[in-house]
Each structure stands twice: as structure tokens, then as C-alpha cells.
């Protein structure tokens, strides 16, 4: 896979549940890995709900190398932008060097 197009560093993050002293649960995000990626913004829209604007941007992120275990429970952070994963597609199940295509939504 050509390295020139994969010019962004994507942090792959997973959430963990943490209990405080009172037993209340909160979730924190931790970076599991970093991969070279190509980011392509696909479309954007603004929804007006209850007189509030709810903008979202859909994007496709292509990882240069496959990351096993990546799922919609995880998220990507690229250039201080946070992307919630909607779907993960493997380019080739036989060759891990072929990377992955990830469909995401960015909450703005």
C-alpha cells in the first residue's frame, strides 16, 4: 500500500469503565495503538432538533496496516478530531499489510 497517501497519525482508542470512591461509574478513553492513515471527509449535515444545531460529518479512514479487534466500540483521534466508528471493513483477510477501511462519524 503506498505510504504517501497515508499521511495522518490515527490514535485507536478504547473505553474503560472506572469506579470512583462512591461507586459511581465513568468512562475514560485510552490509546491502544497508533497507525498511519488516510482521512477522507465524505459529507456533512446539520440537523435542527429542539432548536439546537447537531452537526455531523461522515468520513472514511483507511489504515495502512490492519488492527485486529477494531470495532464500533472504539474510536479514532486524528489531528485533534474525534471519530466514532460505525463500520470496519478489511481489505483482505489473508494479508494483514492490506489495511482496513473504517466508516466514521465525527461529532462537531
CNS distance restraints for C-alpha pairs under 8 A (distance, minus, plus):
assign (resid   1 and name CA) (resid  64 and name CA) 6.77 0.50 0.50
assign (resid   1 and name CA) (resid  97 and name CA) 7.60 0.50 0.50
assign (resid   1 and name CA) (resid  98 and name CA) 6.55 0.50 0.50
assign (resid   2 and name CA) (resid   6 and name CA) 7.54 0.50 0.50
assign (resid   3 and name CA) (resid   7 and name CA) 7.47 0.50 0.50
assign (resid   3 and name CA) (resid  64 and name CA) 7.61 0.50 0.50
assign (resid   5 and name CA) (resid  37 and name CA) 7.94 0.50 0.50
assign (resid   5 and name CA) (resid  38 and name CA) 6.04 0.50 0.50
assign (resid   6 and name CA) (resid  36 and name CA) 5.59 0.50 0.50
assign (resid   6 and name CA) (resid  37 and name CA) 4.53 0.50 0.50
assign (resid   6 and name CA) (resid  38 and name CA) 4.37 0.50 0.50
assign (resid   6 and name CA) (resid  39 and name CA) 7.97 0.50 0.50
assign (resid   6 and name CA) (resid  62 and name CA) 7.81 0.50 0.50
assign (resid   6 and name CA) (resid  63 and name CA) 7.55 0.50 0.50
assign (resid   6 and name CA) (resid  64 and name CA) 6.63 0.50 0.50
assign (resid   7 and name CA) (resid  36 and name CA) 6.51 0.50 0.50
assign (resid   7 and name CA) (resid  37 and name CA) 6.23 0.50 0.50
assign (resid   7 and name CA) (resid  38 and name CA) 6.16 0.50 0.50
assign (resid   8 and name CA) (resid  36 and name CA) 5.69 0.50 0.50
assign (resid   8 and name CA) (resid  37 and name CA) 5.11 0.50 0.50
assign (resid   8 and name CA) (resid  38 and name CA) 6.05 0.50 0.50
assign (resid   8 and name CA) (resid  39 and name CA) 7.26 0.50 0.50
assign (resid   8 and name CA) (resid  78 and name CA) 6.86 0.50 0.50
assign (resid   8 and name CA) (resid  79 and name CA) 7.64 0.50 0.50
assign (resid   9 and name CA) (resid  34 and name CA) 6.46 0.50 0.50
assign (resid   9 and name CA) (resid  35 and name CA) 5.77 0.50 0.50
assign (resid   9 and name CA) (resid  36 and name CA) 4.86 0.50 0.50
assign (resid   9 and name CA) (resid  37 and name CA) 5.98 0.50 0.50
assign (resid   9 and name CA) (resid  78 and name CA) 6.20 0.50 0.50
assign (resid   9 and name CA) (resid  79 and name CA) 7.63 0.50 0.50
assign (resid  10 and name CA) (resid  34 and name CA) 5.48 0.50 0.50
assign (resid  10 and name CA) (resid  35 and name CA) 5.29 0.50 0.50
assign (resid  10 and name CA) (resid  36 and name CA) 6.14 0.50 0.50
assign (resid  10 and name CA) (resid  37 and name CA) 6.04 0.50 0.50
assign (resid  10 and name CA) (resid  76 and name CA) 6.12 0.50 0.50
assign (resid  10 and name CA) (resid  77 and name CA) 5.67 0.50 0.50
assign (resid  10 and name CA) (resid  78 and name CA) 4.92 0.50 0.50
assign (resid  10 and name CA) (resid  79 and name CA) 8.00 0.50 0.50
assign (resid  11 and name CA) (resid  31 and name CA) 6.10 0.50 0.50
assign (resid  11 and name CA) (resid  32 and name CA) 7.47 0.50 0.50
assign (resid  11 and name CA) (resid  33 and name CA) 5.95 0.50 0.50
assign (resid  11 and name CA) (resid  34 and name CA) 4.52 0.50 0.50
assign (resid  11 and name CA) (resid  35 and name CA) 6.69 0.50 0.50
assign (resid  11 and name CA) (resid  76 and name CA) 5.52 0.50 0.50
assign (resid  11 and name CA) (resid  77 and name CA) 5.09 0.50 0.50
assign (resid  11 and name CA) (resid  78 and name CA) 6.57 0.50 0.50
assign (resid  12 and name CA) (resid  31 and name CA) 5.65 0.50 0.50
assign (resid  12 and name CA) (resid  32 and name CA) 5.70 0.50 0.50
assign (resid  12 and name CA) (resid  33 and name CA) 5.31 0.50 0.50
assign (resid  12 and name CA) (resid  34 and name CA) 6.01 0.50 0.50
assign (resid  12 and name CA) (resid  35 and name CA) 7.72 0.50 0.50
assign (resid  12 and name CA) (resid  74 and name CA) 7.09 0.50 0.50
assign (resid  12 and name CA) (resid  75 and name CA) 6.06 0.50 0.50
assign (resid  12 and name CA) (resid  76 and name CA) 4.90 0.50 0.50
assign (resid  12 and name CA) (resid  77 and name CA) 6.79 0.50 0.50
assign (resid  13 and name CA) (resid  29 and name CA) 6.03 0.50 0.50
assign (resid  13 and name CA) (resid  30 and name CA) 5.28 0.50 0.50
assign (resid  13 and name CA) (resid  31 and name CA) 4.28 0.50 0.50
assign (resid  13 and name CA) (resid  32 and name CA) 5.52 0.50 0.50
assign (resid  13 and name CA) (resid  33 and name CA) 7.35 0.50 0.50
assign (resid  13 and name CA) (resid  74 and name CA) 5.70 0.50 0.50
assign (resid  13 and name CA) (resid  75 and name CA) 5.32 0.50 0.50
assign (resid  13 and name CA) (resid  76 and name CA) 6.09 0.50 0.50
assign (resid  13 and name CA) (resid  77 and name CA) 7.60 0.50 0.50
assign (resid  14 and name CA) (resid  29 and name CA) 5.57 0.50 0.50
assign (resid  14 and name CA) (resid  30 and name CA) 5.70 0.50 0.50
assign (resid  14 and name CA) (resid  31 and name CA) 6.66 0.50 0.50
assign (resid  14 and name CA) (resid  32 and name CA) 6.84 0.50 0.50
assign (resid  14 and name CA) (resid  73 and name CA) 7.05 0.50 0.50
assign (resid  14 and name CA) (resid  74 and name CA) 4.74 0.50 0.50
assign (resid  14 and name CA) (resid  75 and name CA) 6.57 0.50 0.50
assign (resid  15 and name CA) (resid  27 and name CA) 6.17 0.50 0.50
assign (resid  15 and name CA) (resid  28 and name CA) 5.45 0.50 0.50
assign (resid  15 and name CA) (resid  29 and name CA) 4.43 0.50 0.50
assign (resid  15 and name CA) (resid  30 and name CA) 6.38 0.50 0.50
assign (resid  15 and name CA) (resid  73 and name CA) 7.75 0.50 0.50
assign (resid  15 and name CA) (resid  74 and name CA) 6.96 0.50 0.50
assign (resid  16 and name CA) (resid  27 and name CA) 5.47 0.50 0.50
assign (resid  16 and name CA) (resid  28 and name CA) 5.42 0.50 0.50
assign (resid  16 and name CA) (resid  29 and name CA) 6.37 0.50 0.50
assign (resid  16 and name CA) (resid  30 and name CA) 7.59 0.50 0.50
assign (resid  17 and name CA) (resid  25 and name CA) 6.36 0.50 0.50
assign (resid  17 and name CA) (resid  26 and name CA) 5.75 0.50 0.50
assign (resid  17 and name CA) (resid  27 and name CA) 4.60 0.50 0.50
assign (resid  17 and name CA) (resid  28 and name CA) 6.60 0.50 0.50
assign (resid  18 and name CA) (resid  25 and name CA) 5.56 0.50 0.50
assign (resid  18 and name CA) (resid  26 and name CA) 5.35 0.50 0.50
assign (resid  18 and name CA) (resid  27 and name CA) 5.95 0.50 0.50
assign (resid  18 and name CA) (resid  28 and name CA) 7.21 0.50 0.50
assign (resid  19 and name CA) (resid  23 and name CA) 5.33 0.50 0.50
assign (resid  19 and name CA) (resid  24 and name CA) 5.39 0.50 0.50
assign (resid  19 and name CA) (resid  25 and name CA) 4.55 0.50 0.50
assign (resid  19 and name CA) (resid  26 and name CA) 6.42 0.50 0.50
assign (resid  20 and name CA) (resid  24 and name CA) 5.52 0.50 0.50
assign (resid  20 and name CA) (resid  25 and name CA) 6.61 0.50 0.50
assign (resid  20 and name CA) (resid  26 and name CA) 7.83 0.50 0.50
assign (resid  35 and name CA) (resid  63 and name CA) 6.54 0.50 0.50
assign (resid  35 and name CA) (resid  64 and name CA) 7.05 0.50 0.50
assign (resid  35 and name CA) (resid  65 and name CA) 6.94 0.50 0.50
assign (resid  36 and name CA) (resid  63 and name CA) 6.06 0.50 0.50
assign (resid  36 and name CA) (resid  64 and name CA) 5.69 0.50 0.50
assign (resid  36 and name CA) (resid  65 and name CA) 7.52 0.50 0.50
assign (resid  37 and name CA) (resid  61 and name CA) 6.48 0.50 0.50
assign (resid  37 and name CA) (resid  62 and name CA) 5.44 0.50 0.50
assign (resid  37 and name CA) (resid  63 and name CA) 4.45 0.50 0.50
assign (resid  37 and name CA) (resid  64 and name CA) 5.74 0.50 0.50
assign (resid  38 and name CA) (resid  61 and name CA) 5.61 0.50 0.50
assign (resid  38 and name CA) (resid  62 and name CA) 5.13 0.50 0.50
assign (resid  38 and name CA) (resid  63 and name CA) 6.62 0.50 0.50
assign (resid  38 and name CA) (resid  64 and name CA) 7.87 0.50 0.50
assign (resid  39 and name CA) (resid  59 and name CA) 7.07 0.50 0.50
assign (resid  39 and name CA) (resid  60 and name CA) 6.13 0.50 0.50
assign (resid  39 and name CA) (resid  61 and name CA) 4.71 0.50 0.50
assign (resid  39 and name CA) (resid  62 and name CA) 6.70 0.50 0.50
assign (resid  40 and name CA) (resid  59 and name CA) 5.58 0.50 0.50
assign (resid  40 and name CA) (resid  60 and name CA) 5.25 0.50 0.50
assign (resid  40 and name CA) (resid  61 and name CA) 6.31 0.50 0.50
assign (resid  41 and name CA) (resid  57 and name CA) 7.19 0.50 0.50
assign (resid  41 and name CA) (resid  58 and name CA) 6.22 0.50 0.50
assign (resid  41 and name CA) (resid  59 and name CA) 4.28 0.50 0.50
assign (resid  41 and name CA) (resid  60 and name CA) 6.44 0.50 0.50
assign (resid  42 and name CA) (resid  57 and name CA) 7.35 0.50 0.50
assign (resid  42 and name CA) (resid  58 and name CA) 5.41 0.50 0.50
assign (resid  42 and name CA) (resid  59 and name CA) 4.94 0.50 0.50
assign (resid  42 and name CA) (resid  60 and name CA) 6.85 0.50 0.50
assign (resid  43 and name CA) (resid  57 and name CA) 5.78 0.50 0.50
assign (resid  43 and name CA) (resid  58 and name CA) 5.42 0.50 0.50
assign (resid  43 and name CA) (resid  59 and name CA) 7.18 0.50 0.50
assign (resid  44 and name CA) (resid  55 and name CA) 7.34 0.50 0.50
assign (resid  44 and name CA) (resid  56 and name CA) 5.80 0.50 0.50
assign (resid  44 and name CA) (resid  57 and name CA) 4.25 0.50 0.50
assign (resid  44 and name CA) (resid  58 and name CA) 6.23 0.50 0.50
assign (resid  45 and name CA) (resid  55 and name CA) 5.74 0.50 0.50
assign (resid  45 and name CA) (resid  56 and name CA) 5.73 0.50 0.50
assign (resid  45 and name CA) (resid  57 and name CA) 6.59 0.50 0.50
assign (resid  46 and name CA) (resid  53 and name CA) 6.19 0.50 0.50
assign (resid  46 and name CA) (resid  54 and name CA) 5.55 0.50 0.50
assign (resid  46 and name CA) (resid  55 and name CA) 4.19 0.50 0.50
assign (resid  46 and name CA) (resid  56 and name CA) 6.45 0.50 0.50
assign (resid  47 and name CA) (resid  53 and name CA) 5.75 0.50 0.50
assign (resid  47 and name CA) (resid  54 and name CA) 5.05 0.50 0.50
assign (resid  47 and name CA) (resid  55 and name CA) 6.17 0.50 0.50
assign (resid  48 and name CA) (resid  52 and name CA) 5.52 0.50 0.50
assign (resid  48 and name CA) (resid  53 and name CA) 4.84 0.50 0.50
assign (resid  48 and name CA) (resid  54 and name CA) 6.29 0.50 0.50
assign (resid  49 and name CA) (resid  53 and name CA) 6.60 0.50 0.50
assign (resid  49 and name CA) (resid  54 and name CA) 7.24 0.50 0.50
assign (resid  54 and name CA) (resid 108 and name CA) 7.82 0.50 0.50
assign (resid  55 and name CA) (resid 107 and name CA) 6.75 0.50 0.50
assign (resid  55 and name CA) (resid 108 and name CA) 5.78 0.50 0.50
assign (resid  56 and name CA) (resid 105 and name CA) 6.56 0.50 0.50
assign (resid  56 and name CA) (resid 106 and name CA) 5.73 0.50 0.50
assign (resid  56 and name CA) (resid 107 and name CA) 5.17 0.50 0.50
assign (resid  56 and name CA) (resid 108 and name CA) 5.96 0.50 0.50
assign (resid  57 and name CA) (resid 105 and name CA) 5.62 0.50 0.50
assign (resid  57 and name CA) (resid 106 and name CA) 5.12 0.50 0.50
assign (resid  57 and name CA) (resid 107 and name CA) 6.86 0.50 0.50
assign (resid  57 and name CA) (resid 108 and name CA) 7.46 0.50 0.50
assign (resid  58 and name CA) (resid 103 and name CA) 7.49 0.50 0.50
assign (resid  58 and name CA) (resid 104 and name CA) 5.77 0.50 0.50
assign (resid  58 and name CA) (resid 105 and name CA) 4.48 0.50 0.50
assign (resid  58 and name CA) (resid 106 and name CA) 6.26 0.50 0.50
assign (resid  59 and name CA) (resid 103 and name CA) 6.09 0.50 0.50
assign (resid  59 and name CA) (resid 104 and name CA) 5.24 0.50 0.50
assign (resid  59 and name CA) (resid 105 and name CA) 6.14 0.50 0.50
assign (resid  59 and name CA) (resid 106 and name CA) 7.46 0.50 0.50
assign (resid  60 and name CA) (resid 101 and name CA) 6.88 0.50 0.50
assign (resid  60 and name CA) (resid 102 and name CA) 5.66 0.50 0.50
assign (resid  60 and name CA) (resid 103 and name CA) 4.74 0.50 0.50
assign (resid  60 and name CA) (resid 104 and name CA) 6.09 0.50 0.50
assign (resid  61 and name CA) (resid 101 and name CA) 5.90 0.50 0.50
assign (resid  61 and name CA) (resid 102 and name CA) 5.07 0.50 0.50
assign (resid  61 and name CA) (resid 103 and name CA) 6.50 0.50 0.50
assign (resid  61 and name CA) (resid 104 and name CA) 7.39 0.50 0.50
assign (resid  62 and name CA) (resid  99 and name CA) 7.02 0.50 0.50
assign (resid  62 and name CA) (resid 100 and name CA) 5.66 0.50 0.50
assign (resid  62 and name CA) (resid 101 and name CA) 4.51 0.50 0.50
assign (resid  62 and name CA) (resid 102 and name CA) 6.15 0.50 0.50
assign (resid  63 and name CA) (resid  99 and name CA) 5.21 0.50 0.50
assign (resid  63 and name CA) (resid 100 and name CA) 5.17 0.50 0.50
assign (resid  63 and name CA) (resid 101 and name CA) 6.45 0.50 0.50
assign (resid  63 and name CA) (resid 102 and name CA) 7.81 0.50 0.50
assign (resid  64 and name CA) (resid  97 and name CA) 7.16 0.50 0.50
assign (resid  64 and name CA) (resid  98 and name CA) 6.79 0.50 0.50
assign (resid  64 and name CA) (resid  99 and name CA) 4.73 0.50 0.50
assign (resid  64 and name CA) (resid 100 and name CA) 7.06 0.50 0.50
assign (resid  65 and name CA) (resid  96 and name CA) 6.57 0.50 0.50
assign (resid  65 and name CA) (resid  97 and name CA) 5.22 0.50 0.50
assign (resid  65 and name CA) (resid  98 and name CA) 6.27 0.50 0.50
assign (resid  65 and name CA) (resid  99 and name CA) 4.15 0.50 0.50
assign (resid  65 and name CA) (resid 100 and name CA) 6.92 0.50 0.50
assign (resid  66 and name CA) (resid  90 and name CA) 7.53 0.50 0.50
assign (resid  66 and name CA) (resid  96 and name CA) 5.47 0.50 0.50
assign (resid  66 and name CA) (resid  97 and name CA) 6.46 0.50 0.50
assign (resid  66 and name CA) (resid  98 and name CA) 6.85 0.50 0.50
assign (resid  66 and name CA) (resid  99 and name CA) 4.25 0.50 0.50
assign (resid  66 and name CA) (resid 100 and name CA) 5.47 0.50 0.50
assign (resid  67 and name CA) (resid  99 and name CA) 7.79 0.50 0.50
assign (resid  67 and name CA) (resid 100 and name CA) 7.71 0.50 0.50
assign (resid  70 and name CA) (resid  74 and name CA) 6.63 0.50 0.50
assign (resid  70 and name CA) (resid  88 and name CA) 7.20 0.50 0.50
assign (resid  71 and name CA) (resid  85 and name CA) 7.06 0.50 0.50
assign (resid  71 and name CA) (resid  87 and name CA) 7.26 0.50 0.50
assign (resid  71 and name CA) (resid  88 and name CA) 6.52 0.50 0.50
assign (resid  72 and name CA) (resid  84 and name CA) 7.18 0.50 0.50
assign (resid  72 and name CA) (resid  85 and name CA) 4.66 0.50 0.50
assign (resid  72 and name CA) (resid  86 and name CA) 5.34 0.50 0.50
assign (resid  72 and name CA) (resid  87 and name CA) 6.25 0.50 0.50
assign (resid  72 and name CA) (resid  88 and name CA) 7.53 0.50 0.50
assign (resid  73 and name CA) (resid  85 and name CA) 7.22 0.50 0.50
assign (resid  74 and name CA) (resid  84 and name CA) 7.14 0.50 0.50
assign (resid  74 and name CA) (resid  85 and name CA) 6.46 0.50 0.50
assign (resid  75 and name CA) (resid  82 and name CA) 7.14 0.50 0.50
assign (resid  75 and name CA) (resid  83 and name CA) 5.71 0.50 0.50
assign (resid  75 and name CA) (resid  84 and name CA) 4.87 0.50 0.50
assign (resid  75 and name CA) (resid  85 and name CA) 5.54 0.50 0.50
assign (resid  76 and name CA) (resid  82 and name CA) 5.89 0.50 0.50
assign (resid  76 and name CA) (resid  83 and name CA) 5.11 0.50 0.50
assign (resid  76 and name CA) (resid  84 and name CA) 6.69 0.50 0.50
assign (resid  76 and name CA) (resid  85 and name CA) 7.31 0.50 0.50
assign (resid  77 and name CA) (resid  81 and name CA) 5.49 0.50 0.50
assign (resid  77 and name CA) (resid  82 and name CA) 4.56 0.50 0.50
assign (resid  77 and name CA) (resid  83 and name CA) 6.21 0.50 0.50
assign (resid  78 and name CA) (resid  82 and name CA) 6.59 0.50 0.50
assign (resid  78 and name CA) (resid  83 and name CA) 7.94 0.50 0.50
assign (resid  81 and name CA) (resid 106 and name CA) 7.44 0.50 0.50
assign (resid  82 and name CA) (resid 106 and name CA) 6.01 0.50 0.50
assign (resid  82 and name CA) (resid 107 and name CA) 7.27 0.50 0.50
assign (resid  83 and name CA) (resid 104 and name CA) 5.68 0.50 0.50
assign (resid  83 and name CA) (resid 105 and name CA) 5.49 0.50 0.50
assign (resid  83 and name CA) (resid 106 and name CA) 4.53 0.50 0.50
assign (resid  83 and name CA) (resid 107 and name CA) 7.15 0.50 0.50
assign (resid  84 and name CA) (resid 104 and name CA) 5.41 0.50 0.50
assign (resid  84 and name CA) (resid 105 and name CA) 5.31 0.50 0.50
assign (resid  84 and name CA) (resid 106 and name CA) 6.18 0.50 0.50
assign (resid  84 and name CA) (resid 107 and name CA) 7.86 0.50 0.50
assign (resid  85 and name CA) (resid 102 and name CA) 6.85 0.50 0.50
assign (resid  85 and name CA) (resid 103 and name CA) 6.17 0.50 0.50
assign (resid  85 and name CA) (resid 104 and name CA) 4.50 0.50 0.50
assign (resid  85 and name CA) (resid 105 and name CA) 6.64 0.50 0.50
assign (resid  86 and name CA) (resid 102 and name CA) 7.51 0.50 0.50
assign (resid  86 and name CA) (resid 103 and name CA) 5.53 0.50 0.50
assign (resid  86 and name CA) (resid 104 and name CA) 5.21 0.50 0.50
assign (resid  86 and name CA) (resid 105 and name CA) 7.03 0.50 0.50
assign (resid  87 and name CA) (resid 102 and name CA) 5.78 0.50 0.50
assign (resid  87 and name CA) (resid 103 and name CA) 5.16 0.50 0.50
assign (resid  87 and name CA) (resid 104 and name CA) 7.11 0.50 0.50
assign (resid  88 and name CA) (resid 100 and name CA) 6.94 0.50 0.50
assign (resid  88 and name CA) (resid 101 and name CA) 6.01 0.50 0.50
assign (resid  88 and name CA) (resid 102 and name CA) 4.60 0.50 0.50
assign (resid  88 and name CA) (resid 103 and name CA) 6.51 0.50 0.50
assign (resid  89 and name CA) (resid 100 and name CA) 5.70 0.50 0.50
assign (resid  89 and name CA) (resid 101 and name CA) 5.05 0.50 0.50
assign (resid  89 and name CA) (resid 102 and name CA) 6.17 0.50 0.50
assign (resid  90 and name CA) (resid  98 and name CA) 7.98 0.50 0.50
assign (resid  90 and name CA) (resid  99 and name CA) 6.62 0.50 0.50
assign (resid  90 and name CA) (resid 100 and name CA) 4.59 0.50 0.50
assign (resid  90 and name CA) (resid 101 and name CA) 6.28 0.50 0.50
assign (resid  91 and name CA) (resid  98 and name CA) 5.90 0.50 0.50
assign (resid  91 and name CA) (resid  99 and name CA) 6.06 0.50 0.50
assign (resid  91 and name CA) (resid 100 and name CA) 5.55 0.50 0.50
assign (resid  91 and name CA) (resid 101 and name CA) 6.95 0.50 0.50
assign (resid  92 and name CA) (resid  96 and name CA) 7.14 0.50 0.50
assign (resid  92 and name CA) (resid  98 and name CA) 6.08 0.50 0.50
assign (resid  92 and name CA) (resid  99 and name CA) 7.60 0.50 0.50
